[in-house]
């Protein structure tokens, strides 16, 4: 990253589902480059504006906000401005759809400084961000994606027994480390039966080794979410390379 600009705002659009060590590295780098970092976990809402979750997007926005706050506190701005509203086909095709430009307006909401930039680790995505005049800086793609962490979480849940797998043909992992995929505790509650999850050991190669310890505790607390989606069909579809919930 370049020298820190205290008057600049860094925009980070990502799935963050869940927050991984790679995400933490990226956000930490952005904090070293800009005075304000606005992190936007992607959100999908149905026609009634209820959040849509799926095997690809298991954790709610509020849960992901808690994950981020458990690591960064109030040192970053966390926003749901990166939200798609059903029917999602309205956002296609990119650049020609008025809804895609409305989304750009949402992303820049509250960004007062003209000195802003977005971050991506993908050159193709960087090209799209440039077309939307979001001033991308293309970084180095981290080797660990949230998709691989999810797959290992689901594997651990399936290994507990009694969970069948109904995964469909569109369930291939998607790399959401770099793309634009309840705060009732401080993330330390591992919570008895509901949040026990797999063995509470950060074993090398296990999903736990690739998330911060604070995030691991939140995931264990929300382990019922992992169990629910582990054997479920992935109710998402790809449109021009982007994943959306099926409608």
Short mmCIF file of the C-alpha atoms (twelve columns), coordinates in Angstrom:
data_MODEL
# 
_entry.id   MODEL 
# 
loop_
_atom_site.group_PDB 
_atom_site.id 
_atom_site.type_symbol 
_atom_site.label_atom_id 
_atom_site.label_alt_id 
_atom_site.label_comp_id 
_atom_site.label_asym_id 
_atom_site.label_seq_id 
_atom_site.Cartn_x 
_atom_site.Cartn_y 
_atom_site.Cartn_z 
_atom_site.pdbx_PDB_model_num 
ATOM 1   C CA . UNK A 1   0.000   0.000   0.000   1 
ATOM 2   C CA . UNK A 2   1.033   3.591   -0.568  1 
ATOM 3   C CA . UNK A 3   1.909   6.116   2.144   1 
ATOM 4   C CA . UNK A 4   -0.995  6.763   4.506   1 
ATOM 5   C CA . UNK A 5   -3.368  9.559   3.499   1 
ATOM 6   C CA . UNK A 6   -5.291  10.648  6.597   1 
ATOM 7   C CA . UNK A 7   -7.894  12.436  4.476   1 
ATOM 8   C CA . UNK A 8   -8.618  9.445   2.240   1 
ATOM 9   C CA . UNK A 9   -11.306 6.778   2.590   1 
ATOM 10  C CA . UNK A 10  -10.602 3.163   1.673   1 
ATOM 11  C CA . UNK A 11  -13.607 1.109   0.499   1 
ATOM 12  C CA . UNK A 12  -13.537 -2.659  0.970   1 
ATOM 13  C CA . UNK A 13  -16.398 -4.622  -0.617  1 
ATOM 14  C CA . UNK A 14  -16.348 -8.354  0.157   1 
ATOM 15  C CA . UNK A 15  -18.444 -11.326 1.187   1 
ATOM 16  C CA . UNK A 16  -16.650 -11.702 4.551   1 
ATOM 17  C CA . UNK A 17  -18.626 -14.868 5.153   1 
ATOM 18  C CA . UNK A 18  -16.898 -15.591 7.461   1 
ATOM 19  C CA . UNK A 19  -14.166 -13.083 8.310   1 
ATOM 20  C CA . UNK A 20  -10.787 -14.782 7.865   1 
ATOM 21  C CA . UNK A 21  -7.173  -14.000 8.688   1 
ATOM 22  C CA . UNK A 22  -6.747  -12.907 5.054   1 
ATOM 23  C CA . UNK A 23  -9.535  -10.345 5.457   1 
ATOM 24  C CA . UNK A 24  -7.886  -9.066  8.631   1 
ATOM 25  C CA . UNK A 25  -4.573  -8.618  6.785   1 
ATOM 26  C CA . UNK A 26  -6.272  -6.689  3.988   1 
ATOM 27  C CA . UNK A 27  -8.192  -4.405  6.336   1 
ATOM 28  C CA . UNK A 28  -5.069  -3.799  8.442   1 
ATOM 29  C CA . UNK A 29  -3.199  -2.803  5.282   1 
ATOM 30  C CA . UNK A 30  -6.030  -0.432  4.335   1 
ATOM 31  C CA . UNK A 31  -5.882  1.166   7.773   1 
ATOM 32  C CA . UNK A 32  -2.234  1.873   7.089   1 
ATOM 33  C CA . UNK A 33  -3.118  3.569   3.801   1 
ATOM 34  C CA . UNK A 34  -6.182  5.679   4.630   1 
ATOM 35  C CA . UNK A 35  -7.541  7.668   7.548   1 
ATOM 36  C CA . UNK A 36  -10.976 6.033   7.178   1 
ATOM 37  C CA . UNK A 37  -11.721 2.454   6.191   1 
ATOM 38  C CA . UNK A 38  -15.292 1.621   5.190   1 
ATOM 39  C CA . UNK A 39  -15.899 -2.135  5.143   1 
ATOM 40  C CA . UNK A 40  -19.039 -3.350  3.369   1 
ATOM 41  C CA . UNK A 41  -20.009 -7.029  3.706   1 
ATOM 42  C CA . UNK A 42  -22.294 -7.888  0.791   1 
ATOM 43  C CA . UNK A 43  -25.981 -8.277  1.693   1 
ATOM 44  C CA . UNK A 44  -28.850 -9.718  -0.353  1 
ATOM 45  C CA . UNK A 45  -32.453 -8.828  0.514   1 
ATOM 46  C CA . UNK A 46  -35.683 -10.296 -0.821  1 
ATOM 47  C CA . UNK A 47  -38.725 -8.362  -1.993  1 
ATOM 48  C CA . UNK A 48  -39.768 -7.831  1.639   1 
ATOM 49  C CA . UNK A 49  -36.260 -6.551  2.449   1 
ATOM 50  C CA . UNK A 50  -35.436 -9.600  4.600   1 
ATOM 51  C CA . UNK A 51  -31.838 -10.763 4.357   1 
ATOM 52  C CA . UNK A 52  -31.318 -13.854 2.198   1 
ATOM 53  C CA . UNK A 53  -28.769 -16.375 3.437   1 
ATOM 54  C CA . UNK A 54  -27.612 -19.571 1.756   1 
ATOM 55  C CA . UNK A 55  -24.850 -22.146 1.765   1 
ATOM 56  C CA . UNK A 56  -22.573 -19.609 0.063   1 
ATOM 57  C CA . UNK A 57  -23.681 -16.762 2.362   1 
ATOM 58  C CA . UNK A 58  -24.514 -18.422 5.710   1 
ATOM 59  C CA . UNK A 59  -23.795 -15.688 8.253   1 
ATOM 60  C CA . UNK A 60  -26.050 -12.654 8.547   1 
ATOM 61  C CA . UNK A 61  -24.823 -9.103  8.139   1 
ATOM 62  C CA . UNK A 62  -25.170 -8.511  11.885  1 
ATOM 63  C CA . UNK A 63  -23.101 -11.613 12.642  1 
ATOM 64  C CA . UNK A 64  -20.389 -10.483 10.216  1 
ATOM 65  C CA . UNK A 65  -20.474 -7.006  11.732  1 
ATOM 66  C CA . UNK A 66  -19.845 -8.601  15.106  1 
ATOM 67  C CA . UNK A 67  -16.938 -10.596 13.665  1 
ATOM 68  C CA . UNK A 68  -15.352 -7.407  12.334  1 
ATOM 69  C CA . UNK A 69  -15.953 -5.472  15.542  1 
ATOM 70  C CA . UNK A 70  -14.460 -8.296  17.603  1 
ATOM 71  C CA . UNK A 71  -11.166 -7.724  15.777  1 
ATOM 72  C CA . UNK A 72  -11.163 -4.008  14.920  1 
ATOM 73  C CA . UNK A 73  -13.546 -2.429  17.426  1 
ATOM 74  C CA . UNK A 74  -14.610 1.019   16.262  1 
ATOM 75  C CA . UNK A 75  -11.404 1.675   14.294  1 
ATOM 76  C CA . UNK A 76  -13.222 0.943   11.021  1 
ATOM 77  C CA . UNK A 77  -16.629 1.909   9.642   1 
ATOM 78  C CA . UNK A 78  -18.867 -1.106  8.940   1 
ATOM 79  C CA . UNK A 79  -21.797 -0.520  6.607   1 
ATOM 80  C CA . UNK A 80  -24.559 -2.450  4.847   1 
ATOM 81  C CA . UNK A 81  -24.432 -0.032  1.902   1 
ATOM 82  C CA . UNK A 82  -23.293 -2.885  -0.354  1 
ATOM 83  C CA . UNK A 83  -26.805 -4.363  -0.519  1 
ATOM 84  C CA . UNK A 84  -28.600 -5.911  -3.488  1 
ATOM 85  C CA . UNK A 85  -32.409 -5.882  -3.486  1 
ATOM 86  C CA . UNK A 86  -34.537 -8.494  -5.263  1 
ATOM 87  C CA . UNK A 87  -35.249 -9.046  -8.068  1 
ATOM 88  C CA . UNK A 88  -31.493 -9.242  -8.576  1 
ATOM 89  C CA . UNK A 89  -31.712 -9.395  -12.359 1 
ATOM 90  C CA . UNK A 90  -32.335 -5.638  -12.236 1 
ATOM 91  C CA . UNK A 91  -28.598 -5.154  -11.632 1 
ATOM 92  C CA . UNK A 92  -27.770 -6.697  -14.995 1 
ATOM 93  C CA . UNK A 93  -26.154 -5.997  -17.312 1 
ATOM 94  C CA . UNK A 94  -23.466 -4.092  -15.412 1 
ATOM 95  C CA . UNK A 95  -22.907 -0.483  -16.442 1 
ATOM 96  C CA . UNK A 96  -26.160 -0.404  -18.433 1 
ATOM 97  C CA . UNK A 97  -28.484 -1.105  -15.522 1 
ATOM 98  C CA . UNK A 98  -29.676 1.967   -13.553 1 
ATOM 99  C CA . UNK A 99  -29.769 -0.244  -10.430 1 
ATOM 100 C CA . UNK A 100 -26.056 -0.969  -10.749 1 
ATOM 101 C CA . UNK A 101 -25.376 2.779   -10.679 1 
ATOM 102 C CA . UNK A 102 -27.735 3.191   -7.738  1 
ATOM 103 C CA . UNK A 103 -25.617 0.571   -5.961  1 
ATOM 104 C CA . UNK A 104 -22.552 2.706   -6.637  1 
ATOM 105 C CA . UNK A 105 -24.360 5.609   -4.958  1 
ATOM 106 C CA . UNK A 106 -25.064 3.421   -1.925  1 
ATOM 107 C CA . UNK A 107 -21.404 2.413   -1.707  1 
ATOM 108 C CA . UNK A 108 -20.291 6.053   -1.674  1 
ATOM 109 C CA . UNK A 109 -22.919 7.118   0.829   1 
ATOM 110 C CA . UNK A 110 -21.311 9.035   3.683   1 
ATOM 111 C CA . UNK A 111 -17.944 9.249   1.909   1 
ATOM 112 C CA . UNK A 112 -17.235 12.952  2.230   1 
ATOM 113 C CA . UNK A 113 -13.686 13.090  0.947   1 
ATOM 114 C CA . UNK A 114 -13.057 13.025  -2.789  1 
ATOM 115 C CA . UNK A 115 -9.871  11.148  -1.988  1 
ATOM 116 C CA . UNK A 116 -11.272 7.636   -1.825  1 
ATOM 117 C CA . UNK A 117 -10.274 4.341   -3.366  1 
ATOM 118 C CA . UNK A 118 -11.574 0.786   -3.407  1 
ATOM 119 C CA . UNK A 119 -9.536  -2.366  -2.877  1 
ATOM 120 C CA . UNK A 120 -9.575  -5.670  -4.739  1 
ATOM 121 C CA . UNK A 121 -7.178  -8.561  -5.163  1 
ATOM 122 C CA . UNK A 122 -8.585  -9.438  -8.574  1 
ATOM 123 C CA . UNK A 123 -7.546  -7.658  -11.783 1 
ATOM 124 C CA . UNK A 124 -10.814 -8.374  -13.610 1 
ATOM 125 C CA . UNK A 125 -12.794 -6.990  -10.707 1 
ATOM 126 C CA . UNK A 126 -10.442 -4.026  -10.630 1 
ATOM 127 C CA . UNK A 127 -11.395 -3.310  -14.236 1 
ATOM 128 C CA . UNK A 128 -15.109 -3.268  -13.324 1 
ATOM 129 C CA . UNK A 129 -14.494 -1.039  -10.305 1 
ATOM 130 C CA . UNK A 130 -12.598 1.339   -12.565 1 
ATOM 131 C CA . UNK A 131 -15.553 1.506   -14.977 1 
ATOM 132 C CA . UNK A 132 -17.758 2.448   -12.026 1 
ATOM 133 C CA . UNK A 133 -15.247 5.166   -11.091 1 
ATOM 134 C CA . UNK A 134 -14.500 3.611   -7.708  1 
ATOM 135 C CA . UNK A 135 -10.746 4.190   -8.132  1 
ATOM 136 C CA . UNK A 136 -9.558  0.639   -7.445  1 
ATOM 137 C CA . UNK A 137 -6.181  -0.342  -6.112  1 
ATOM 138 C CA . UNK A 138 -5.391  -3.921  -7.056  1 
ATOM 139 C CA . UNK A 139 -3.498  -5.787  -4.365  1 
ATOM 140 C CA . UNK A 140 -2.099  -9.296  -4.066  1 
ATOM 141 C CA . UNK A 141 -4.667  -12.071 -3.767  1 
ATOM 142 C CA . UNK A 142 -4.320  -13.863 -0.437  1 
ATOM 143 C CA . UNK A 143 -3.904  -17.652 -0.630  1 
ATOM 144 C CA . UNK A 144 -6.769  -18.493 1.788   1 
ATOM 145 C CA . UNK A 145 -10.356 -17.674 0.836   1 
ATOM 146 C CA . UNK A 146 -13.483 -17.629 2.981   1 
ATOM 147 C CA . UNK A 147 -14.899 -20.248 0.586   1 
ATOM 148 C CA . UNK A 148 -12.258 -22.789 1.617   1 
ATOM 149 C CA . UNK A 149 -12.870 -21.986 5.299   1 
ATOM 150 C CA . UNK A 150 -16.617 -22.548 4.792   1 
ATOM 151 C CA . UNK A 151 -16.016 -25.887 3.095   1 
ATOM 152 C CA . UNK A 152 -13.909 -27.073 6.037   1 
ATOM 153 C CA . UNK A 153 -16.536 -25.834 8.504   1 
ATOM 154 C CA . UNK A 154 -19.223 -27.727 6.610   1 
ATOM 155 C CA . UNK A 155 -16.994 -30.782 6.528   1 
ATOM 156 C CA . UNK A 156 -16.612 -30.608 10.310  1 
ATOM 157 C CA . UNK A 157 -20.375 -30.273 10.742  1 
ATOM 158 C CA . UNK A 158 -21.062 -33.218 8.417   1 
ATOM 159 C CA . UNK A 159 -18.479 -35.301 10.290  1 
ATOM 160 C CA . UNK A 160 -20.504 -34.848 13.482  1 
ATOM 161 C CA . UNK A 161 -22.936 -37.344 11.947  1 
ATOM 162 C CA . UNK A 162 -26.601 -37.331 11.116  1 
ATOM 163 C CA . UNK A 163 -26.366 -34.656 8.426   1 
ATOM 164 C CA . UNK A 164 -27.057 -35.609 4.840   1 
ATOM 165 C CA . UNK A 165 -25.635 -33.764 1.872   1 
ATOM 166 C CA . UNK A 166 -27.982 -32.359 -0.769  1 
ATOM 167 C CA . UNK A 167 -25.475 -30.159 -2.506  1 
ATOM 168 C CA . UNK A 168 -26.322 -29.307 -6.056  1 
ATOM 169 C CA . UNK A 169 -24.138 -28.978 -9.134  1 
ATOM 170 C CA . UNK A 170 -23.549 -25.242 -8.582  1 
ATOM 171 C CA . UNK A 171 -21.891 -25.732 -5.212  1 
ATOM 172 C CA . UNK A 172 -18.283 -25.206 -6.232  1 
ATOM 173 C CA . UNK A 173 -16.309 -22.980 -3.835  1 
ATOM 174 C CA . UNK A 174 -16.251 -19.284 -4.651  1 
ATOM 175 C CA . UNK A 175 -13.322 -17.107 -3.677  1 
ATOM 176 C CA . UNK A 176 -14.719 -14.245 -1.615  1 
ATOM 177 C CA . UNK A 177 -11.585 -12.955 0.056   1 
ATOM 178 C CA . UNK A 178 -11.237 -10.077 -2.378  1 
ATOM 179 C CA . UNK A 179 -14.554 -9.656  -4.151  1 
ATOM 180 C CA . UNK A 180 -17.655 -7.526  -3.824  1 
ATOM 181 C CA . UNK A 181 -20.070 -12.289 -1.033  1 
ATOM 182 C CA . UNK A 182 -26.464 -9.839  16.981  1 
ATOM 183 C CA . UNK A 183 -24.105 -7.775  18.876  1 
ATOM 184 C CA . UNK A 184 -25.228 -9.165  22.245  1 
ATOM 185 C CA . UNK A 185 -21.784 -10.280 23.406  1 
ATOM 186 C CA . UNK A 186 -18.163 -9.412  22.822  1 
ATOM 187 C CA . UNK A 187 -17.518 -12.637 20.905  1 
ATOM 188 C CA . UNK A 188 -16.189 -14.607 23.887  1 
ATOM 189 C CA . UNK A 189 -19.263 -16.780 24.502  1 
ATOM 190 C CA . UNK A 190 -18.719 -20.346 23.310  1 
ATOM 191 C CA . UNK A 191 -22.110 -21.125 24.690  1 
ATOM 192 C CA . UNK A 192 -22.778 -24.748 25.662  1 
ATOM 193 C CA . UNK A 193 -24.703 -27.028 23.317  1 
ATOM 194 C CA . UNK A 194 -25.774 -24.502 20.669  1 
ATOM 195 C CA . UNK A 195 -22.323 -23.094 20.105  1 
ATOM 196 C CA . UNK A 196 -20.114 -26.036 20.947  1 
ATOM 197 C CA . UNK A 197 -19.316 -26.922 17.353  1 
ATOM 198 C CA . UNK A 198 -16.460 -29.313 16.567  1 
ATOM 199 C CA . UNK A 199 -13.580 -29.928 18.948  1 
ATOM 200 C CA . UNK A 200 -12.459 -26.571 20.320  1 
ATOM 201 C CA . UNK A 201 -8.877  -27.009 19.184  1 
ATOM 202 C CA . UNK A 202 -7.118  -24.823 16.597  1 
ATOM 203 C CA . UNK A 203 -5.736  -27.798 14.741  1 
ATOM 204 C CA . UNK A 204 -3.344  -27.146 11.835  1 
ATOM 205 C CA . UNK A 205 -5.303  -27.337 8.597   1 
ATOM 206 C CA . UNK A 206 -8.654  -27.008 10.353  1 
ATOM 207 C CA . UNK A 207 -11.009 -24.129 9.610   1 
ATOM 208 C CA . UNK A 208 -10.101 -22.597 12.980  1 
ATOM 209 C CA . UNK A 209 -6.502  -21.993 11.898  1 
ATOM 210 C CA . UNK A 210 -7.588  -19.513 9.205   1 
ATOM 211 C CA . UNK A 211 -9.851  -17.243 11.255  1 
ATOM 212 C CA . UNK A 212 -9.000  -14.954 14.199  1 
ATOM 213 C CA . UNK A 213 -9.698  -16.477 17.614  1 
ATOM 214 C CA . UNK A 214 -12.418 -13.884 18.269  1 
ATOM 215 C CA . UNK A 215 -14.178 -14.918 15.063  1 
ATOM 216 C CA . UNK A 216 -13.758 -18.601 15.893  1 
ATOM 217 C CA . UNK A 217 -15.667 -18.049 19.145  1 
ATOM 218 C CA . UNK A 218 -18.507 -16.335 17.287  1 
ATOM 219 C CA . UNK A 219 -18.695 -19.146 14.714  1 
ATOM 220 C CA . UNK A 220 -18.835 -21.762 17.474  1 
ATOM 221 C CA . UNK A 221 -21.643 -19.828 19.123  1 
ATOM 222 C CA . UNK A 222 -23.468 -19.761 15.776  1 
ATOM 223 C CA . UNK A 223 -22.690 -23.408 14.955  1 
ATOM 224 C CA . UNK A 224 -26.369 -24.164 14.325  1 
ATOM 225 C CA . UNK A 225 -26.080 -21.931 11.235  1 
ATOM 226 C CA . UNK A 226 -23.159 -24.047 9.986   1 
ATOM 227 C CA . UNK A 227 -25.088 -27.262 10.654  1 
ATOM 228 C CA . UNK A 228 -28.164 -25.940 8.834   1 
ATOM 229 C CA . UNK A 229 -26.292 -25.150 5.625   1 
ATOM 230 C CA . UNK A 230 -23.723 -27.983 5.721   1 
ATOM 231 C CA . UNK A 231 -26.060 -30.495 4.086   1 
ATOM 232 C CA . UNK A 232 -28.153 -28.011 2.142   1 
ATOM 233 C CA . UNK A 233 -28.275 -27.342 -1.571  1 
ATOM 234 C CA . UNK A 234 -26.484 -24.121 -2.457  1 
ATOM 235 C CA . UNK A 235 -29.392 -21.876 -3.445  1 
ATOM 236 C CA . UNK A 236 -27.310 -19.470 -5.468  1 
ATOM 237 C CA . UNK A 237 -26.845 -18.825 -9.148  1 
ATOM 238 C CA . UNK A 238 -24.100 -17.200 -11.195 1 
ATOM 239 C CA . UNK A 239 -24.877 -14.213 -13.402 1 
ATOM 240 C CA . UNK A 240 -21.919 -12.900 -15.414 1 
ATOM 241 C CA . UNK A 241 -19.531 -14.432 -12.900 1 
ATOM 242 C CA . UNK A 242 -21.270 -12.993 -9.825  1 
ATOM 243 C CA . UNK A 243 -23.137 -15.147 -7.305  1 
ATOM 244 C CA . UNK A 244 -26.690 -14.209 -6.352  1 
ATOM 245 C CA . UNK A 245 -29.366 -16.033 -4.341  1 
ATOM 246 C CA . UNK A 246 -31.772 -17.975 -6.526  1 
ATOM 247 C CA . UNK A 247 -35.160 -16.335 -6.912  1 
# 
